[in-house]
Amino acid sequence: MAIELKIQPLRYVLMVVEKGSFHAAAQQLHRSQPALSMAIRDLEEKLDQPLFEKHPKGQLTPFGEHCLPRFRELVQQHDRLAHELTQMAQGHRGSVTLATVPSVASRLMPGFLAHFIAHHPDININLHDENADFVCRMVAQGEVDLGISSAWVQDDRLAFTPLLEDKVGVVLHRDHALADAKALRWDQLMGERFIANGTSRLLQNTAASELVANSHFYISNMISLVAMLEARSGITTLPSLAFPEESQLLRFVPLSDPTLVRQLGVVKLAHQSLSPPAQALERAILAQFKL
């Protein structure tokens, strides 16, 4: 039957060998010499062989010489594992998979993740950008640890924590007659060629729902949507974070009637704990962005 070895007596043996005597080892370890001697004697009894010669005291027996490198290897492995597990438990080491809507991925995540990684250099982040529905689906199916998205549909599998509100506005060409307005009402947009997109559902069940119902196009891809807008093919509505700031041809005008916001939040599984690294990332996100 295999014996169970405790790490502490092995450390005592290594220290006696390093310091050359039981007395010096006890002083280094801040232990009494009798306590150290008793722990080593208990170890010898478990092994049924002496590790140290009786005279001179502190000299290894041949069996002790055989055990020494193995004790050292076992202690080193124990310490490496203990350090690794402690780092992971405290959220300092591991990997996290995060999915966000594209506007968050491009506008908020670069600076945030640079700061997070600087403070958690041993956590690896895998970032996916997908539309809101797909982000929620990835979280629900366990493909990612966390999501940042709008929760369009109630899903009992998911927990949603609000982060920020993203004001909706009208996006149009800079040469459009309404481009210099401070704000726009939905009825001012009647008769315009409206291009619906994935966030246009924010207009549903509002006075502006008619714009979506009578839209001329539906474009889900942002690159294609921007190209159509820049080509003066129509106008659309977008949350402010989704507005392509790099475009020199487009303008964002707040929608004042109705006033609409897209609520973004952290999405995670409702009935499953996060790993420690994911907990650390969630804490950082909430601290940075929470309303």
C-alpha positions in Angstrom: 0.0 0.0 0.0 1.4 3.4 -1.0 2.2 5.8 1.7 1.0 9.4 1.7 3.8 11.9 1.8 3.2 15.4 3.2 5.2 18.2 1.7 6.3 19.9 4.9 8.6 17.1 6.2 10.2 16.9 2.8 11.0 20.6 3.1 12.6 20.0 6.5 14.8 17.3 5.0 15.9 19.6 2.1 16.7 22.4 4.6 18.8 20.1 6.9 20.8 19.1 3.8 21.1 22.7 2.7 22.2 24.1 6.1 24.2 21.1 7.1 22.6 20.4 10.5 19.2 20.1 12.3 20.0 23.1 14.5 20.7 25.4 11.6 17.7 24.2 9.6 15.4 24.7 12.6 16.6 28.3 13.0 16.1 29.0 9.3 12.6 27.6 9.3 11.7 29.3 12.7 10.9 25.9 14.2 12.1 24.3 17.3 14.7 21.6 16.7 12.7 18.9 18.5 9.6 19.7 16.3 11.7 19.5 13.2 13.4 16.2 14.3 10.1 14.7 15.2 8.6 15.5 11.8 11.6 13.9 10.0 11.4 10.9 12.3 7.8 10.4 11.5 8.7 10.5 7.8 11.4 7.9 8.3 8.9 5.6 10.1 6.5 5.9 7.2 9.3 5.1 4.7 10.6 2.4 7.1 14.1 3.6 6.4 16.4 6.2 8.0 17.2 9.3 6.0 20.0 10.6 8.1 22.9 8.9 9.8 22.9 8.9 13.6 26.5 10.0 13.5 27.5 12.5 12.2 24.1 14.1 12.6 22.8 15.7 9.4 24.6 13.3 7.0 22.3 11.4 4.6 22.1 7.7 4.5 22.4 6.0 1.1 18.6 5.7 1.1 18.5 9.4 2.0 20.8 10.2 -1.0 18.4 8.3 -3.2 15.4 10.2 -1.9 16.9 13.7 -2.0 16.5 14.6 -5.7 13.0 13.0 -5.7 12.0 15.0 -2.6 13.3 18.2 -4.3 11.4 17.4 -7.5 8.2 16.7 -5.6 8.4 20.0 -3.6 9.1 22.0 -6.7 6.2 20.5 -8.5 3.9 21.1 -5.5 5.0 24.8 -5.3 4.5 25.3 -9.1 1.1 23.8 -9.0 0.1 25.7 -5.8 1.3 29.0 -7.4 -0.6 28.2 -10.7 -3.8 27.3 -8.9 -3.6 30.4 -6.6 -3.0 32.6 -9.6 -6.0 31.1 -11.4 -8.3 31.2 -8.3 -7.5 34.9 -7.8 -8.2 35.6 -11.5 -4.6 36.4 -12.4 -4.1 33.5 -14.9 -6.1 31.6 -17.5 -8.1 32.4 -20.6 -11.5 34.1 -21.2 -13.6 34.1 -24.4 -15.7 37.3 -24.8 -18.2 38.1 -27.5 -19.5 41.7 -28.1 -21.5 43.5 -30.7 -19.2 45.1 -33.3 -19.7 48.7 -32.1 -18.5 47.7 -28.6 -15.6 45.7 -30.1 -14.3 48.6 -32.2 -15.1 51.6 -30.0 -14.8 50.4 -26.3 -12.8 47.2 -26.2 -9.4 48.4 -27.6 -8.6 50.8 -24.7 -10.4 48.7 -22.1 -8.6 45.5 -23.0 -5.2 47.2 -23.2 -5.7 48.4 -19.6 -7.0 45.0 -18.4 -4.2 43.0 -20.0 -1.6 45.4 -18.5 -3.0 44.5 -15.1 -3.6 40.8 -15.9 -0.7 39.8 -18.1 -1.3 36.1 -17.7 -4.9 36.1 -18.8 -5.5 35.4 -22.5 -8.5 37.1 -24.0 -10.3 35.7 -27.1 -12.6 38.4 -28.5 -15.4 37.7 -31.0 -17.6 40.5 -32.6 -21.1 39.4 -33.7 -24.5 40.8 -33.9 -26.6 41.0 -30.7 -28.6 37.9 -31.3 -25.5 35.8 -32.1 -23.7 37.1 -29.0 -26.5 35.9 -26.8 -26.7 32.6 -28.6 -23.0 32.0 -28.1 -23.3 32.7 -24.4 -26.4 30.5 -24.1 -24.6 27.6 -25.9 -21.5 27.9 -23.8 -19.3 28.9 -26.7 -18.1 32.0 -24.9 -17.8 33.0 -21.2 -19.2 36.4 -21.4 -21.0 38.7 -23.8 -21.7 42.4 -24.2 -24.9 42.9 -26.1 -28.5 44.0 -26.2 -30.9 41.4 -24.8 -33.7 41.6 -27.4 -35.5 38.5 -26.3 -36.0 37.2 -22.7 -34.1 34.0 -22.2 -34.2 32.2 -18.9 -30.8 30.7 -19.6 -29.1 34.1 -19.5 -28.5 36.8 -16.9 -28.3 40.4 -18.2 -26.6 43.2 -16.2 -27.1 46.7 -17.8 -24.0 48.6 -18.6 -24.7 51.7 -20.6 -27.3 53.4 -22.7 -26.5 54.1 -26.3 -28.6 57.0 -27.8 -30.2 56.4 -31.2 -29.8 58.9 -34.0 -30.3 59.4 -37.7 -27.4 58.7 -40.0 -27.4 60.5 -43.4 -25.1 61.9 -46.0 -23.4 65.2 -45.1 -25.0 66.9 -48.1 -28.5 65.9 -47.0 -30.9 68.8 -46.3 -31.3 67.5 -42.7 -27.6 66.9 -42.0 -27.1 70.2 -40.1 -30.1 69.8 -37.8 -29.4 69.7 -34.0 -32.0 66.9 -33.6 -34.7 65.3 -35.7 -38.3 64.1 -35.2 -39.4 60.8 -36.9 -42.1 62.6 -38.9 -39.4 64.7 -40.5 -38.0 61.5 -42.0 -41.3 60.5 -43.7 -40.8 60.3 -47.5 -37.1 59.6 -47.1 -35.7 56.3 -48.5 -35.1 54.4 -45.3 -32.5 51.6 -45.0 -33.3 49.2 -42.2 -30.6 47.4 -40.3 -30.2 45.0 -37.4 -30.7 47.8 -34.8 -33.9 49.1 -36.5 -36.0 46.9 -34.2 -35.4 49.7 -31.6 -38.0 51.7 -33.6 -40.6 48.9 -33.4 -43.6 49.6 -31.1 -42.8 53.4 -31.3 -44.3 56.2 -33.3 -41.4 55.7 -35.7 -42.2 52.1 -36.5 -43.7 53.2 -39.8 -40.2 54.0 -41.0 -39.2 50.4 -40.7 -42.4 49.1 -42.1 -41.9 51.2 -45.3 -38.2 50.7 -45.6 -36.7 50.2 -49.0 -33.8 48.0 -48.0 -32.6 45.8 -45.1 -28.8 45.6 -44.7 -27.3 43.8 -41.8 -23.6 44.2 -42.7 -22.1 47.5 -41.5 -19.6 47.9 -44.4 -22.4 47.5 -47.0 -24.7 49.8 -45.0 -22.0 52.6 -44.8 -21.4 52.2 -48.6 -25.1 52.6 -49.3 -25.3 55.7 -47.1 -22.2 57.3 -48.6 -23.7 56.7 -52.0 -26.8 58.7 -51.0 -29.0 55.6 -51.4 -31.0 56.5 -48.3 -30.8 57.2 -44.6 -30.9 55.0 -41.5 -31.0 55.1 -37.7 -28.1 53.7 -35.6 -27.1 53.8 -31.9 -24.3 56.4 -31.4 -21.6 53.7 -30.8 -22.4 52.1 -34.1 -22.0 55.3 -36.1 -18.9 55.0 -38.3 -16.9 57.9 -37.1 -14.2 57.3 -39.6 -16.5 58.3 -42.5 -16.1 61.8 -43.7 -19.3 61.7 -45.7 -21.8 60.8 -43.0 -23.5 62.7 -40.2 -25.1 61.6 -37.0 -28.1 63.6 -35.8 -29.9 62.7 -32.5 -33.5 61.4 -32.8 -35.5 63.6 -30.5 -39.0 62.2 -31.0 -39.1 59.4 -30.1 -36.0 59.5 -27.9 -34.6 56.0 -28.1 -31.7 54.2 -26.5 -30.1 50.9 -27.0 -29.3 49.3 -23.6 -26.1 47.3 -23.6 -25.1 44.9 -20.9 -23.1 41.9 -19.7 -24.6 38.6 -20.7 -23.7 35.4 -19.0 -25.2 32.0 -18.1 -27.8 32.5 -15.4 -27.2 29.2 -13.5 -23.5 28.5 -14.0 -20.5 30.0 -12.2 -17.8 31.9 -14.2 -14.2 30.8 -14.1 -11.9 33.0 -11.9 -10.4 34.7 -14.9 -13.9 35.4 -16.3 -14.9 36.7 -12.9 -12.0 39.1 -13.0 -12.9 40.3 -16.5 -16.6 40.8 -15.5 -15.6 42.8 -12.5 -13.4 45.0 -14.6 -16.1 45.5 -17.2 -18.7 46.5 -14.6 -16.3 48.8 -12.9 -15.5 50.6 -16.2 -18.8 50.8 -17.9 -21.7 50.2 -15.5 -24.5 52.8 -15.4 
